[in-house]
Amino acid sequence: MPDDARYLVIRTDDIEPFTHPHDPAYHSQHVLGEETTGRHDLLLNQGTVDPHAGLGGGNHPDNDEIYYIVSGETLVDLGGDPVSGEGHETYRLVPGMVVFIPAGVFHRLRNDGDESLVILTIWPQPSVAGANGIHDERMETWGTGFRLREGRELVAHDGAARVVAPDDAWDPLIVS
């Protein structure tokens, strides 16, 4: 994104999902971060967890994390031992719910439903190497945290940026 850009308009469907080879039931789309905003510490990710699948769980020693449930339902294990989660509490999450997870707190998602879980994860600080396994793997594999799907283009104009899909005649900008 250009240094002088004021804002960015993008659909999450325009972002190429990344699936970690050791966590094939989780598909991660890096929406906002340094790669897309050029200057912001915030990391916004959309994750999709396949039905009847879960993630291994763990903690981020130096990073707080926020979950926002977009669609689907899931169980989340929180607390207990920071590494194993032993002694955790389990909560049911439904669309519209928010969870704040302080740095160092064990957390694990377990989608026990028949539909995919779609979740926004927010890190209010930058993701440094070693802080998040899927982000690290994406950086190693792609060389960047962000990639548009084939047929999508980033268009900058007048200090703003948006993603368009010319083949689908999609452009979010309304010209009056």
C-alpha positions, 0 to 999 in steps of 0.5 A: 500500500502506498505510504500516502494512502489514507484508507483501504477497502477490501473484501476478505473473499479477495484474500488468498487463504493459507493453510498450515501443513500441520493444521489442515483444518484451519485456513487463515486470511491475513486481512490487515497488517503492515503488508496491507496498511504500510504503517499499522501495528494491528494484525487482523486475520480471518480464520476458518476452522473446518467442521468437527476440527480443532486447533492444537492450542497454546499461548502467545507469550508477548501478544494479546489476542482478541476473537470475534465470532463471525459465523458458526459455533465453537468451544474455546478452552481458556486458562490453566497451564500456559503450555498444556492447558491443563485445568482450563475452562471451556466456553461455548462461543456463538456469532457476535461473541468476543473473547479477550486473551491476554498474552501468555494465556492458553487458548484452543478452539474446538469446532464441534459443529456441522458448519465451518467456524469463521472468526476474526482474530485481532492482535493489537501489536505486531506479530514478530517472528516466533509469536504465531506459527501460522503467520511464521509459516505463511511468511516462510512459504509466501515471503509475505503475510498477505496475498490476493487471490488470482484475478484480484488487483490492488488499485491505489488512487488519491491516497486511498486503496481498494481491491478490485476483481476485473474478471468479475466486474467487481469494484467497491468504489461507487463513482457519482 
